[in-house]
Amino acid sequence: MKLIQQVKRRMGTGSSSDDKKSSKSKSTESSKGSAAPVKAQQAASNGAPVEHSNGVLPKLTEVQPAERTALFQKKIQQCCVVFDFSNESDLKEKEYKRNTLLEMVEYVNNTRNAFSESLMQDVVNMVAANVFRSLPRKDDFGDDEEDEPNLERAWPHLQFVYDFFLRFIVSNDVDPKVAKKFVDQSFMLKWLELFDSDDPRERDYLKTVLHRVYGKFMSLRSFIRRSIQHAFFKVIYEGEVHNGVSELLEILGSIISGFALPLKDEHKDFLTKALIPLHKVKTLGTFHQQLSYCMSQYVDKDPTLAFDVIASMLRFWPRAGPKQVIFINMLEEALELTQPPEFGKMQEMLFRRISLCISSPQFQVAERTLFIWNNDYLVKLINQNRQVIFPIIVGPLGINSKHHWNNAVHGLSLSVLKLLNDADSQLFESCHAKSNQEQTAKEAAIENRQAKWAQLSDVYVKKHGKLPVSNDLSC
């Protein structure tokens, strides 16, 4: 009996100890499970956004207005992570970042005072992390055609980063006196280097943002102009191929139109050292329209610069036909803004070049040159200076009207001759007669030269029995 009682006592104490252990374990589990909601409640009470266990932040519209600034800052910092778009990895993370960027763009569009001073550093850091990178060379793309641009693979993210930064720059919440600490010269230098991107969509965003920065940050204006000038120097004097020359010239066109009068020497030097020499660059065809607009803006601001612009164009005049057509287009645009005093200084050298273009066997060059007479202002200038100009151009026009192989050039030459005759028939007749005499003299000289060569050939045949062969060393 005593033995049975001892066993019962032992079993009772063992079960009670097991019950105590199980109750302790349950209490610890329940305390652990309740820790997460307690922390969430504490974070919510402190105004901090709740982050999910997988790192996904809630949407800005899902939290209280007092919590949005902190959540917005976290999202900006989260978007500093850059993904590799050369492969198909991290697809969910890439899509999450794209949606986050899109959400932030919509947020700043619909929210006042979205950009506080505490956020500016994060904004600039996020933009720098995403857009500042080494640009790929064209050789890195293998067999892609040269005429087709190599589009940026990361554009699904870059597009919204640029859009977000543009909203930041134009926002009235951003004080340039404060923001210039973050958007500084170092930042803008890297920004200008991105203009060499081969993606036209990216260059368009870069151009828009740079134009806004130039207008808002007064302290950066001189630095931006010098940096653009340095980029042009590389193209002009080092033969570097730059994809963004047209966009930079487009910005300069707006900048030049805002120059105060009289023009500063610094601005005139920019014209003579950085813009005019661009006419001799091989890739002129990709940016000639923007360059012509800049030239026109300068001449419109200061008509005395017309002589420098046109004289430089004549000095850099190309030999290839298509490029000559570009030069004639640019020349006509500059001449439309040229005043009579400046026109008188350059008229002789100008129309000697025009006479050569009229006589060109390339019909596109001759035809485009003859279209100059469709411009009423230029016709007026020509008629005012006809004593100098008519003797230079009547001869080539007369030759075209008789001997040019292209029917369009032939007909245009006759039309221009008629215009000249109507302007001053007496001067036209004298110039035409003089031209005929010169042409007759040239033809006589040619015949005389051919006759002499025939005599020399006869003498040689009588002496050697046959004319020399070109590879005959004895002759």
C-alpha positions in Angstrom: 0.0 0.0 0.0 2.8 2.3 0.9 4.5 1.5 -2.5 1.3 2.3 -4.4 0.9 5.6 -2.5 4.5 6.6 -3.4 4.0 5.9 -7.1 0.8 8.0 -7.1 2.5 10.9 -5.5 5.3 10.8 -8.1 2.8 10.7 -11.0 0.9 13.7 -9.5 4.0 15.9 -9.2 5.2 15.0 -12.7 1.9 15.9 -14.3 1.8 19.2 -12.4 5.3 20.1 -13.6 4.4 19.2 -17.2 1.3 21.5 -16.9 3.5 24.3 -15.6 5.9 23.9 -18.5 3.1 23.8 -21.1 1.5 26.9 -19.6 4.8 28.7 -19.7 5.4 27.8 -23.4 1.9 28.9 -24.3 2.3 32.2 -22.5 5.6 32.9 -24.4 4.1 32.1 -27.7 1.1 34.4 -27.1 3.5 37.2 -26.0 5.5 36.8 -29.2 2.4 36.8 -31.4 1.1 39.9 -29.8 4.5 41.7 -30.1 4.0 42.5 -33.9 0.7 44.3 -33.5 2.0 46.2 -30.5 5.0 47.5 -32.5 2.6 48.4 -35.4 0.4 50.3 -33.0 3.5 52.1 -31.6 4.7 53.0 -35.1 1.3 54.3 -36.0 1.1 56.3 -32.9 4.5 57.8 -33.7 3.4 58.9 -37.2 5.7 56.4 -39.0 4.4 54.3 -42.0 3.9 50.6 -41.5 6.1 48.4 -43.7 5.1 45.0 -44.7 7.3 42.0 -43.9 8.3 41.7 -47.6 9.5 45.3 -47.9 6.5 46.6 -49.8 5.3 50.0 -48.6 1.7 50.9 -48.5 0.3 53.4 -51.0 0.4 57.0 -50.1 -3.4 57.2 -50.3 -3.8 54.4 -47.8 -2.2 56.2 -44.9 -3.2 59.3 -42.8 -2.1 62.7 -44.2 0.2 63.2 -41.2 2.1 60.0 -42.2 2.5 60.7 -45.9 5.6 62.8 -45.8 7.6 60.1 -44.0 6.2 57.4 -46.3 7.0 59.6 -49.4 10.6 59.9 -48.2 10.8 56.2 -47.7 9.6 55.6 -51.2 12.1 58.0 -52.6 14.9 56.2 -50.8 13.6 52.8 -51.9 13.7 53.9 -55.6 17.5 54.5 -55.3 17.9 50.7 -56.0 18.9 50.3 -59.6 18.1 47.1 -61.6 19.8 45.5 -64.5 17.6 45.4 -67.5 20.0 43.4 -69.7 18.4 40.2 -68.3 14.9 39.0 -67.3 15.7 38.7 -63.5 13.8 40.5 -60.7 10.7 41.1 -62.8 8.4 41.6 -59.8 10.8 44.0 -58.1 11.2 46.0 -61.4 7.4 46.3 -61.8 7.1 47.3 -58.1 9.6 50.1 -58.6 7.9 51.3 -61.8 4.6 51.5 -60.0 6.2 53.3 -57.1 7.7 55.9 -59.4 4.4 56.4 -61.2 2.6 56.7 -57.8 5.2 59.4 -56.7 4.7 61.4 -59.9 0.9 61.4 -59.4 1.4 62.3 -55.8 3.5 65.4 -56.5 1.0 66.4 -59.2 -1.9 66.4 -56.8 -0.3 67.5 -53.6 0.7 71.0 -52.4 4.0 71.4 -50.5 5.1 67.9 -51.6 8.8 68.9 -51.6 10.1 70.1 -48.2 13.7 71.0 -47.6 14.3 67.7 -45.8 13.3 65.8 -49.0 15.5 67.7 -51.4 18.7 65.7 -50.7 16.8 62.4 -51.1 15.3 63.5 -54.4 18.6 64.5 -55.9 20.3 61.3 -54.6 17.5 59.2 -56.1 17.7 60.9 -59.5 21.5 60.7 -59.5 21.5 57.0 -58.7 19.1 56.2 -61.6 20.2 58.5 -64.4 24.0 59.1 -63.9 25.7 56.1 -65.6 28.3 55.3 -68.2 26.7 55.5 -71.6 27.2 52.6 -74.0 29.2 53.0 -77.1 27.7 52.2 -80.5 30.2 49.4 -80.9 28.6 47.7 -77.9 25.4 47.0 -79.8 26.8 44.6 -82.3 25.2 44.6 -85.7 22.6 47.3 -85.2 22.2 49.7 -88.1 23.9 53.1 -87.6 20.8 55.0 -88.6 18.6 53.4 -85.9 19.0 54.8 -82.3 19.9 52.3 -79.6 17.0 52.7 -77.1 17.7 52.6 -73.4 16.6 49.3 -71.9 15.9 50.8 -68.5 13.5 53.4 -70.0 10.5 52.0 -68.1 12.1 53.3 -64.9 14.1 56.3 -66.4 11.0 57.8 -67.9 9.3 58.3 -64.6 12.5 59.4 -62.8 12.9 62.2 -65.4 9.3 63.1 -65.1 9.5 63.1 -61.3 12.6 65.4 -61.4 11.0 67.7 -63.9 8.1 68.1 -61.4 10.6 68.8 -58.7 12.4 71.6 -60.7 9.2 73.4 -61.8 7.5 73.1 -58.4 6.8 76.3 -56.6 7.6 74.5 -53.3 11.3 74.3 -54.4 13.2 77.5 -53.5 16.2 77.8 -55.8 18.2 79.4 -53.0 17.9 76.2 -51.0 17.9 73.7 -53.9 21.1 75.0 -55.3 23.0 73.3 -52.5 21.9 70.0 -54.0 21.5 70.9 -57.7 25.0 72.2 -58.0 27.7 72.5 -60.7 28.9 68.9 -60.2 25.3 67.6 -60.7 24.8 69.7 -63.8 28.1 68.7 -65.3 27.0 65.0 -65.1 23.6 66.0 -66.4 25.1 67.6 -69.5 27.3 64.5 -70.2 24.0 62.5 -70.6 23.2 64.5 -73.7 25.4 62.1 -75.6 22.8 59.4 -75.0 21.7 57.6 -78.2 18.0 57.5 -77.0 16.1 60.5 -78.4 13.5 60.1 -75.7 16.0 60.6 -73.0 17.6 63.6 -74.8 14.2 65.2 -75.0 13.7 65.0 -71.2 17.3 66.2 -70.6 16.7 69.2 -72.8 13.4 70.1 -71.1 14.8 69.8 -67.6 18.0 71.7 -68.5 16.0 74.5 -69.9 13.9 74.7 -66.7 17.0 74.6 -64.6 18.6 77.5 -66.6 15.5 79.6 -66.1 15.1 78.9 -62.4 18.8 78.7 -61.1 20.3 82.1 -61.9 23.7 81.1 -60.3 24.1 78.2 -62.7 23.5 80.1 -66.0 27.1 81.0 -66.8 28.3 77.6 -65.8 25.8 75.9 -68.1 26.8 78.1 -71.1 30.5 77.3 -70.5 29.8 73.6 -70.2 27.9 73.6 -73.5 30.7 75.6 -75.1 33.2 72.9 -73.9 31.0 70.2 -75.4 31.0 72.0 -78.7 34.8 72.4 -78.6 35.2 68.6 -78.4 33.0 68.2 -81.5 34.8 71.0 -83.5 38.4 70.5 -82.6 38.6 66.9 -81.5 36.3 65.4 -84.1 34.1 63.8 -81.4 30.7 62.5 -82.5 28.1 63.9 -80.0 24.4 62.8 -80.2 23.0 65.8 -78.4 24.3 68.8 -80.4 20.8 69.5 -81.8 19.2 69.5 -78.4 21.9 71.7 -76.9 21.5 74.2 -79.8 17.8 74.2 -79.3 18.3 75.3 -75.7 20.8 77.9 -76.8 18.3 79.3 -79.3 16.0 80.1 -76.4 18.9 81.4 -74.3 20.1 83.7 -77.1 16.7 85.2 -77.6 16.8 86.3 -74.0 20.1 88.1 -74.2 20.0 91.7 -73.2 21.2 94.5 -75.6 23.8 95.5 -76.3 25.3 92.0 -76.4 28.1 91.3 -74.0 31.6 90.4 -75.4 31.2 87.0 -73.7 28.1 86.3 -75.8 29.8 87.4 -79.0 32.8 85.2 -78.3 30.5 82.3 -77.9 29.2 82.9 -81.4 32.6 83.2 -83.0 34.4 80.5 -81.1 31.7 77.8 -80.5 28.8 78.3 -82.9 30.2 79.5 -86.2 32.9 76.7 -86.4 30.1 74.1 -86.1 29.5 74.8 -89.8 32.6 72.8 -90.7 31.6 69.7 -88.7 30.9 66.5 -90.8 27.7 65.8 -88.9 26.2 69.3 -89.7 23.2 67.6 -91.4 21.9 66.4 -88.0 21.7 69.8 -86.4 21.8 72.5 -89.2 18.3 73.7 -88.5 19.0 74.4 -84.9 22.3 76.0 -85.7 20.7 78.3 -88.3 18.1 79.4 -85.8 20.9 80.4 -83.4 22.7 82.3 -86.1 19.4 84.1 -87.0 18.9 85.0 -83.3 22.3 86.6 -83.1 21.9 88.6 -86.3 18.4 89.7 -85.2 19.9 90.9 -81.9 22.9 92.6 -83.5 22.7 93.2 -87.3 26.4 94.0 -87.5 27.1 90.3 -86.8 25.6 89.3 -90.2 29.0 90.0 -91.9 30.9 87.7 -89.5 28.3 84.9 -89.8 28.0 85.0 -93.6 31.7 85.5 -94.2 32.5 82.5 -92.0 30.0 80.4 -93.9 31.6 81.3 -97.2 35.0 80.4 -95.7 33.7 76.9 -94.6 31.8 76.3 -97.8 31.7 72.6 -98.6 32.4 70.7 -101.8 29.7 68.0 -101.5 26.4 68.8 -103.2 23.9 67.8 -100.4 25.9 69.9 -97.9 26.0 72.8 -100.3 22.2 72.8 -100.4 22.2 73.0 -96.6 24.6 75.9 -96.7 22.4 77.8 -99.2 19.3 77.3 -97.0 21.2 78.6 -94.0 22.7 81.5 -96.1 19.2 82.6 -97.2 17.9 82.6 -93.7 20.8 84.8 -92.5 20.5 87.1 -95.5 16.8 87.8 -94.7 18.0 89.5 -91.5 20.9 91.3 -93.1 20.7 95.1 -93.3 21.8 97.0 -96.5 25.1 98.3 -95.0 26.3 94.8 -94.0 25.1 93.4 -97.3 27.2 96.0 -99.2 30.3 94.9 -97.4 30.0 91.2 -98.4 28.2 91.4 -101.8 31.1 90.7 -104.1 32.5 87.6 -102.3 28.9 86.5 -101.6 27.8 86.5 -105.3 31.0 85.1 -106.6 30.2 82.0 -104.5 26.5 82.2 -105.7 27.7 82.4 -109.3 29.7 79.2 -108.8 26.6 77.5 -107.3 24.5 78.6 -110.3 27.1 77.0 -112.6 27.2 73.7 -110.6 26.6 70.6 -112.7 24.7 69.2 -109.6 21.2 70.3 -110.4 20.1 70.3 -106.8 22.7 73.0 -106.0 22.0 75.1 -109.1 18.2 74.8 -108.6 18.3 75.8 -104.9 20.5 78.7 -105.7 18.1 80.0 -108.3 15.3 79.8 -105.8 16.9 82.7 -104.0 15.1 85.0 -106.5 11.8 83.9 -105.0 12.7 85.9 -101.9 11.4 89.5 -102.4 13.7 91.0 -99.8 16.8 89.5 -101.4 15.7 90.5 -104.9 15.3 94.1 -103.5 18.9 94.0 -102.1 20.2 92.6 -105.4 18.6 95.3 -107.4 19.9 98.0 -105.1 23.4 96.7 -105.6 23.0 95.7 -109.3 26.1 97.6 -110.5 28.3 95.1 -108.6 26.1 92.0 -108.7 24.8 91.9 -112.3 28.3 91.6 -113.9 29.1 88.6 -111.7 25.9 86.5 -112.3 24.7 87.4 -115.8 27.4 85.2 -117.4 26.7 82.0 -115.5 23.0 82.5 -116.0 23.4 82.9 -119.8 25.5 79.7 -120.0 22.9 77.8 -118.0 20.1 79.0 -120.3 21.9 77.5 -123.2 23.9 74.5 -122.1 22.8 73.2 -118.7 21.7 69.6 -119.0 18.8 69.8 -116.4 15.5 71.2 -117.8 14.4 72.7 -114.5 17.7 74.6 -114.1 17.5 75.7 -117.7 14.0 77.1 -117.2 14.8 78.8 -113.9 17.9 80.5 -115.4 15.7 82.0 -118.2 13.3 83.3 -115.6 16.0 84.9 -113.5 17.5 86.5 -116.6 14.1 88.0 -117.4 13.9 89.4 -113.9 17.3 91.0 -114.2 16.4 92.5 -117.6 13.2 94.0 -116.1 15.1 95.5 -113.3 17.6 97.4 -115.5 17.6 96.5 -119.2 20.5 98.8 -120.1 22.8 97.4 -117.5 21.7 93.9 -118.3 22.4 94.3 -122.0 25.9 95.7 -121.3 26.7 92.8 -118.9 25.2 90.3 -121.4 27.3 91.6 -124.2 30.4 91.6 -122.1 29.7 88.0 -121.0 29.3 87.0 -124.6 32.7 88.6 -125.5 34.3 86.8 -122.6 32.7 83.5 -123.6 33.8 84.0 -127.3 37.3 84.7 -126.1 37.4 81.6 -124.0 36.1 79.4 -126.9 38.8 81.0 -129.2 41.5 80.2 -126.6 40.3 76.6 -126.4 40.3 76.3 -130.2 43.8 77.8 -130.3 45.1 75.4 -127.7 43.6 72.4 -129.5 45.1 73.6 -132.8 48.6 73.8 -131.2 48.2 70.3 -129.8 47.2 69.0 -133.2 50.4 70.6 -134.8 52.6 69.0 -132.1 50.9 65.7 -132.7 51.6 65.9 -136.5 55.3 66.7 -135.8 55.6 63.8 -133.5 54.0 61.4 -135.9 56.3 62.5 -138.7 59.3 61.9 -136.6 58.3 58.7 -134.8 55.6 57.2 -137.0 52.9 57.0 -134.4 51.5 58.9 -131.4 53.0 57.9 -128.0 51.2 55.4 -125.8 50.6 56.5 -122.2 52.7 53.6 -120.8 55.5 54.1 -123.4 58.5 55.1 -121.3 60.5 56.2 -124.3 58.2 59.1 -125.0 
